[in-house]
Amino acid sequence: MENRPLEISLLRTFSPLDGLKSENLHALARKASIREMLSDEVLFKEGEDDKRTIYILSGVIELLQNGESVAIVRGGTPEARNPLSPTMPRRHTAIVASNRIEILSIDSDLLDVMLTWDQTGSYEVGELGNAGKLMESADEGDDWMTALLQTKAFHKVPPSNIQAIFMRMQRVDFRAGESVIKQGDEGDFFYVIVKGKCLITRDTPLNKDGVKLAELSMGESFGEEALISDAKRNANVTMITDGALMRLNKQDFKSLLNEPLLEYLDITQAQKLVAQGATWLDVRLPSEFENQHLDKAINIPLYFMRLKIKTLDRKMNYVCYCDTGRRSSAAAYILSERGFHSYVLRGGLQAVAAAKVKK
């Protein structure tokens, strides 16, 4: 089943895609795919929750429920304008009932964000204040916005907040080798890469050139740790290539993006979640961890979170903690932004100690 490019005019033949504004439809087109399937292949099964919105373009699909045939859908008919068995979990099993079919597949979460955003304001790429006026091209604007919208973080942010975020962002251009953030500086902005690549490093006494933590490209973001924890920058960010960044000031970031995303637990709630299988994630320094930590906790220091995040299990719930809750809030944001199920222990280890005293 090979993917092939699709035309915007084709997308407009389906519901509710025909109601999207042109800019959103172009952005969605780059993330959609057309695939071919052969006779008797199963497209999806009853009870599945695959979060794909699927339309039949050509051929015939048979829908089954509890093993019994309930509908036949042919490409090009009025019935085919709507997605196949859209409710999740799926209410039907879909089987190819002709020699071959072509289907259009779209990420359901992305489509939902696009539809909601499209219908909650007057969003147009060219009307997004600095974000729209300073773009070098419409494609560039669509690409970074679409990449950011696809992060799990934005699926939890109210649509009105999303619109305000893009309206308030400012564009800043940088040259290769130019410093964006210096370790030790005060946190002032949250950044999203529009164009180019950035290198994140951390200075250490044993390495003057710094330890490489991550390399980021278009659609990826950085700078949230210092804003959330009200601490100084814990790393350097340098442009690898010429590029452009969109930035959001500290107050707007906290009110529009950070607060809707984080989920806090008190010690009783956190202990209950851990008893059900969640994992304590200690984000303090190794020396702090060795001195004192919660039973069965794992340790990933905040400044190593981006580097070590691949070692974590996306199916696991993580309860992040530190001494007070500041560093763990930043860690939980980074995890949530990347699709992990994360929580913050409100008050950190200080709250744990206080709870023991009350007992």
C-alpha positions, -999 to +999 in steps of 0.1 A: +000+000+000+019+030-012+010+066-004+005+091-032+000+129-031-035+143-031-053+173-045-071+199-023-101+197-047-104+160-037-105+168+000-133+193-006-155+165-018-157+150+017-176+161+048-166+179+071-134+187+051-154+208+027-160+233+056-123+240+063-106+272+053-081+269+025-050+274+048-061+246+072-070+223+043-036+228+027-019+220+060-041+189+065-033+177+030+003+173+039-005+150+067-032+129+049-025+099+027-041+078+000-036+041+001-046+011-020-060-022-005-069-055-021-099-079-019-108-093+015-083-071+034-095-058+067-094-020+070-103-019+106-120-041+132-150-036+155-138-023+189-106-008+176-095+027+186-070+036+159-079+073+157-079+075+119-106+092+099-111+071+067-129+078+035-134+054+005-123+069-028-130+040-051-141+004-049-165-012-024-163-016+014-186-039+034-193-030+070-200-058+095-214-056+131-212-086+154-203-106+123-233-096+103-233-074+072-250-041+079-239-018+050-221-016+016-203+017+008-191+024-027-166+051-036-181+081-054-215+077-040-232+103-016-227+078+013-189+079+007-188+117+014-188+108+051-161+089+070-164+052+075-176+042+110-162+073+126-172+066+162-144+054+185-141+026+194-152+014+160-187+001+158-180-019+126-155-041+109-146-029+074-136-054+047-126-048+011-155-061-010-141-055-045-109-064-063-092-032-050-101+000-032-084+034-026-089+051+008-081+085+022-066+083+058-063+113+082-051+115+118-084+120+137-068+142+165-053+166+140-085+168+121-104+175+153-080+203+162-082+218+128-120+218+127-124+232+162-098+259+156-113+267+122-148+272+138-139+292+169-125+323+154-115+342+123-082+324+119-063+328+086-026+323+082-023+358+067-042+373+097-022+359+125-005+392+135+032+389+135+030+352+128+013+358+095+029+391+084+064+380+089+063+346+072+085+342+041+058+320+025+024+305+032+039+270+030+064+278+057+037+292+079+015+261+075+043+237+081+055+249+115+019+256+127+008+221+116+038+205+133+031+223+165-007+215+163+002+178+160+020+177+193-001+161+221+002+193+241-020+213+218-047+186+219-052+196+255-053+233+250-086+251+245-091+263+209-095+299+220-061+297+237-045+282+206-057+312+185-044+336+211-010+319+212-004+323+175-018+359+176+007+369+203+038+352+189+066+373+175+091+362+148+129+366+153+155+357+126+189+343+135+221+334+117+240+302+119+262+301+151+241+328+168+231+323+204+194+322+212+196+314+249+226+314+272+228+292+303+223+312+334+201+339+318+167+348+331+138+330+313+118+354+292+104+336+261+091+302+249+104+294+214+091+274+184+114+268+154+099+280+122+129+274+100+164+260+105+179+239+133+191+245+169+216+228+191+210+226+229+241+222+251+248+224+288+281+238+302+299+217+328+331+222+347+347+193+328+336+203+294+341+239+282+323+232+249+292+219+267+274+185+267+251+181+237+215+175+250+195+177+218+192+189+182+159+205+173+143+213+139+111+229+125+080+226+146+099+217+178+100+240+208+122+249+237+127+274+266+097+262+287+117+249+317+129+283+330+094+298+325+076+271+344+100+268+373+109+306+375+145+296+374+175+307+352+181+290+319+197+256+324+212+252+289+225+270+259+206+271+226+226+280+194+215+281+158+231+253+137+218+270+105+203+303+095+167+302+107+137+319+122+119+314+156+085+323+169+085+334+205+058+338+232+065+359+263+065+343+298+032+355+310+013+345+278+030+311+279+020+304+314-016+315+311-023+302+276-002+271+272+012+259+305-017+261+329-042+241+307-016+213+301-003+204+336-022+180+359-014+182+396-019+155+422-017+158+460+002+131+478-028+108+484-038+109+448-002+104+436+003+074+459-029+058+447-019+062+411+015+047+418-001+018+436-021+012+404+011+010+383+023+045+377+060+054+382+076+080+403+099+102+382+125+121+403+138+151+382+164+164+407+201+160+404+217+125+409+233+137+442+199+148+455+183+115+444+210+094+461+205+113+493+168+108+494+141+096+470+107+079+470+106+041+469+110+026+434+115+061+418+136+065+387+159+095+383+162+117+352+175+152+360+154+180+344+183+192+322+187+157+308+150+151+301+151+158+264+182+136+260+168+107+280+131+109+271+135+080+246+142+056+275+107+062+289+077+040+282+048+059+264+023+035+279+033+043+315+019+070+338+046+092+353+043+112+385+071+138+384+085+152+416+113+174+430+116+193+463+089+219+457+072+212+425+089+238+403+113+215+384+088+187+382+063+210+366+088+218+339+095+181+334+058+172+332+053+198+306+081+184+284+066+149+288+030+160+281+041+180+251+056+148+236+026+126+243+035+110+276+009+106+305+025+128+332+015+144+364+031+167+390+033+160+427+020+192+442+045+206+466+071+179+459+089+161+487+081+190+510+044+179+507+054+143+514+072+153+545+043+175+557+019+146+552+041+123+573+042+149+601+003+151+601+001+114+606 
